[in-house]
Amino acid sequence: MKLSRSEQLLSTKVAEDIFLLSLEKGAYFRMDPVGARIWELLETPCDRETIVQALLAEYEVDEATCRKETDGFLDRLQDASLLRREGDSE
């Protein structure tokens, strides 16, 4: 399943972090540098495996930790309505 960014967000990059404003929820979210990199990868719809492979190539992390942390982060994004699954309507 491919994931993409919700269209109801405003974002800005400050130093290495990304800050998001959810227009729907009226809430701000902050992403650290790794979260910001995942957010950049989600600019083009992609699946979890693509994200994990990109992070493994860019960061010194073991695969099990990378998968666990990436899955948790993506789940939190979905729970906050910051992501959508391809085919979902906004």
Steps between C-alpha positions, in 0.01 A plus 500: 500500500636839404491789743507872429474827687163634594412800285354695792839601642736794493866427564826685546856388560695662784862386521477119485141474626167528322197665659151418376170674554191287460229731370240235577605450862644846567808333648876528450735206464881493511720242327864443591758452221416131440128571509562791264681265261206260506269794431718597202480143368120518526496791255451226240260221603699198612469191715658425836767277346623781274535728802682236705745426218572872452567547871724193517706644215528844663535430873708267713223289648428129510210377292283376789523834683439693179186300417363525854561877530376573147181298551433677830560844348279431197226362727512819709477711183196302388338525843544879484350509147826629354521215250259343261501167327497522124143480383356660815310821437582820686 
